[in-house]
Amino acid sequence: MPSNSYDVVVIGAGTGGYVAAIRAAQLGLTVAVVEKQKALGGTCLIWGCIPTKALLEHAHALKVVQNAKEWGVVIPEGMPAINMSQVHSRKDKIVSGLTKGVEFLFKKNKITWIKGTAKLTGSGTITIVDGETQTVEAKEIIVATGSSPRSVSGIEIDHKRIITSDEAIHLPQVPKSLIVMGSGAVGVEFASIYRRFGSEVTIVELLPRLVPVEDEAVSAELEKSFRKQGIKCLTGTKVTKATAGASGVELEAQGSDGKTQKLSAEILLVATGRGPVTTGLNAEGVGLALDRGYIKVDEFYRTSVPHISALGDVITLGPRPHPQLAHVSSMEGILVAERLAGQEVRPLNYDHVPGCTYCDPEIGSVGLTEAEAKRRGYDVRIGSFPFGVLGRAKMAGETEGFVKIVADRKYDEVLGVHMIGPRSTELVAEAVLALRLECTVEELIKTIHAHPTFSEAVGEAAHATHGAAIHA
Ligand SMILES: Cc1cc2nc3c(=O)[nH]c(=O)nc-3n(C[C@H](O)[C@H](O)[C@H](O)COP(=O)(O)OP(=O)(O)OC[C@H]3O[C@@H](n4cnc5c(N)ncnc54)[C@H](O)[C@@H]3O)c2cc1C
């Protein structure tokens, strides 16, 4: 095989692309990855999951210090404060450690990293148009070009006063005031971070509740907690105008009653979602079918062009929104690599995708919400258990929230688990396995949960679904 010819060429080294590349190489295929950034890892490692969760850990550290008195920790005179340059240097060290880790894995698996921007020039050829310019041949191409922040019409992002998450992870100073537009995972995580760091935070959400994809009970609990923390929540409210000035942003927002109010803040963070990245890729030129810019794929991530697959944030699978999550893109990457290596693969079940939101309090959920289960015609049974009565939660001083189970009355099958409260993003793993194994509520009850742990809340919620929790 000529040196610029590979079994598989992956475009984009995000969590979808780099994982697909590693798996394909593990299975004996020759692999190259084209990535235009200076580091590997894509949105998740450079601008997304990793830097935001690092900032949230800083916010959590500050929360513990602020409550030092309760913990019996003596702090010398003065209010604890956050030092942003130390925050950023720690966060950046974590990010660069992880991106270099991916580089190491590429070397270990003999994957070639071609530095530059890829353009599709045929079903088996790719031209690198900047960086290490060349044309490479591939038996199979995987497009994993991901997504980037997008605004809504009429709101122009200037990257200084009106910013996206890409800038929010690098703010050199804590803004006095911050308006967050959109209350999905990205919006509420930044609201938590900057409120804890000391900003006056307002969330403006178009839909009637925060985190609208979550179970309604979770949304209500989050709003209650955010209000307690001093985060102003304007739900059912649309930002109609935003004008950036030298010292801040002036906004107009319209409530569901039609009334307009004026808002102002030092910074407006637009967190209204992300759009697909296909600019310069020549996707349509080679015949890829697109839907609103997303690449259309089937359940095995085959595009409309033979020998070109696509996965991750850049794809659409049909009418149902495709979850833009790192773990989803990675699972899709593994599936595509195994298919290309000739292994038998089965479609992913998107009802079993866990959603983790690392705001304070954390949210972890998987499966059907109560409303969705009812919409699908299930005779639904619900059980809920509050963290507030759990010994382990009391010890940690983290007593907000609950675990809620949605089950089918007829077969006792667990259809969904929704939790908000301490360690929910970890606790959800048990629920994901329960759904994967088509577990009944009875089986969750019979599962021994260690004491004293947060996970007891899952066992107790299962008891509650059958009519009686032991400790509530
Ligand atoms: C603030 C924030 C927080 C998030 N937190 C979480 C979280 O906690 N958990 C979670 O699961 N998900 C989270 N996400 C979402 C997650 O980051 C994405 O779903 C995931 O990164 C998608 O992976 P991907 O491989 O599809 O694309 P991406 O990670 O976007 O990678 C695409 C790569 O392709 C490269 N590329 C694009 N076009 C070309 C080209 N023509 N040539 C060469 N290279 C190209 C880009 O430079 C990029 O590196 C978060 C996202 C954001 C923005």
The ligand as a Tripos MOL2 file, in Angstrom:
@<TRIPOS>MOLECULE
LIG
   53    58     1     0     0
SMALL
NO_CHARGES

@<TRIPOS>ATOM
      1 C1        -19.3170   23.2980   26.9900 C.3       1 LIG1
      2 C2        -19.5960   21.8700   26.6000 C.ar      1 LIG1
      3 C3        -19.6780   20.9030   27.5830 C.ar      1 LIG1
      4 C4        -19.9290   19.5940   27.2310 C.ar      1 LIG1
      5 N1        -20.0020   18.6630   28.2290 N.ar      1 LIG1
      6 C5        -20.2510   17.3790   27.9080 C.ar      1 LIG1
      7 C6        -20.2990   16.3930   28.9170 C.ar      1 LIG1
      8 O1        -20.1120   16.6730   30.0970 O.2       1 LIG1
      9 N2        -20.5440   15.1160   28.5670 N.ar      1 LIG1
     10 C7        -20.7570   14.7680   27.2530 C.ar      1 LIG1
     11 O2        -20.9880   13.5950   26.9790 O.2       1 LIG1
     12 N3        -20.7110   15.6900   26.2730 N.ar      1 LIG1
     13 C8        -20.4590   16.9800   26.5560 C.ar      1 LIG1
     14 N4        -20.3800   17.9070   25.5650 N.ar      1 LIG1
     15 C9        -20.6210   17.4690   24.1740 C.3       1 LIG1
     16 C10       -19.3850   16.7620   23.5800 C.3       1 LIG1
     17 O3        -18.2670   17.5940   23.7240 O.3       1 LIG1
     18 C11       -19.6300   16.4430   22.1090 C.3       1 LIG1
     19 O4        -20.8260   15.7060   21.9820 O.3       1 LIG1
     20 C12       -18.4980   15.6050   21.5340 C.3       1 LIG1
     21 O5        -17.2870   16.2880   21.6380 O.3       1 LIG1
     22 C13       -18.7780   15.2740   20.0570 C.3       1 LIG1
     23 O6        -17.7070   14.5600   19.5290 O.3       1 LIG1
     24 P1        -17.4390   14.5030   17.9600 P.3       1 LIG1
     25 O7        -16.2690   13.5920   17.8060 O.co2     1 LIG1
     26 O8        -18.6760   14.1860   17.2360 O.co2     1 LIG1
     27 O9        -17.0530   15.9850   17.5160 O.3       1 LIG1
     28 P2        -16.0200   17.0580   18.0690 P.3       1 LIG1
     29 O10       -15.5600   16.7420   19.4350 O.co2     1 LIG1
     30 O11       -16.6290   18.3810   17.8110 O.co2     1 LIG1
     31 O12       -14.7280   16.8510   17.1490 O.3       1 LIG1
     32 C14       -14.7080   17.1760   15.8000 C.3       1 LIG1
     33 C15       -13.2620   17.4260   15.3860 C.3       1 LIG1
     34 O13       -13.2050   17.5170   13.9760 O.3       1 LIG1
     35 C16       -12.2730   18.5180   13.6120 C.3       1 LIG1
     36 N5        -12.6060   18.9440   12.2450 N.ar      1 LIG1
     37 C17       -13.7800   19.4920   11.8190 C.ar      1 LIG1
     38 N6        -13.7560   19.6640   10.4760 N.ar      1 LIG1
     39 C18       -12.5430   19.2160   10.0620 C.ar      1 LIG1
     40 C19       -11.9290   19.1100    8.7990 C.ar      1 LIG1
     41 N7        -12.5610   19.4740    7.6720 N.pl3     1 LIG1
     42 N8        -10.6640   18.6130    8.7390 N.ar      1 LIG1
     43 C20       -10.0050   18.2310    9.8500 C.ar      1 LIG1
     44 N9        -10.5480   18.3010   11.0840 N.ar      1 LIG1
     45 C21       -11.8020   18.7680   11.1820 C.ar      1 LIG1
     46 C22       -12.4770   19.5910   14.6820 C.3       1 LIG1
     47 O14       -11.3240   20.4170   14.7650 O.3       1 LIG1
     48 C23       -12.7020   18.7390   15.9190 C.3       1 LIG1
     49 O15       -11.4960   18.4850   16.6050 O.3       1 LIG1
     50 C24       -20.1010   19.2380   25.8720 C.ar      1 LIG1
     51 C25       -19.9970   20.2000   24.8700 C.ar      1 LIG1
     52 C26       -19.7430   21.5140   25.2300 C.ar      1 LIG1
     53 C27       -19.6250   22.5440   24.1400 C.3       1 LIG1
@<TRIPOS>BOND
     1     1     2 1
     2     2     3 ar
     3     2    52 ar
     4     3     4 ar
     5     4     5 ar
     6     4    50 ar
     7     5     6 ar
     8     6     7 ar
     9     6    13 1
    10     7     8 2
    11     7     9 ar
    12     9    10 ar
    13    10    11 2
    14    10    12 ar
    15    12    13 ar
    16    13    14 ar
    17    14    15 1
    18    14    50 ar
    19    15    16 1
    20    16    17 1
    21    16    18 1
    22    18    19 1
    23    18    20 1
    24    20    21 1
    25    20    22 1
    26    22    23 1
    27    23    24 1
    28    24    25 2
    29    24    26 1
    30    24    27 1
    31    27    28 1
    32    28    29 2
    33    28    30 1
    34    28    31 1
    35    31    32 1
    36    32    33 1
    37    33    34 1
    38    33    48 1
    39    34    35 1
    40    35    36 1
    41    35    46 1
    42    36    37 ar
    43    36    45 ar
    44    37    38 ar
    45    38    39 ar
    46    39    40 ar
    47    39    45 ar
    48    40    41 1
    49    40    42 ar
    50    42    43 ar
    51    43    44 ar
    52    44    45 ar
    53    46    47 1
    54    46    48 1
    55    48    49 1
    56    50    51 ar
    57    51    52 ar
    58    52    53 1
@<TRIPOS>SUBSTRUCTURE
     1 LIG1         1 GROUP 0 **** ****
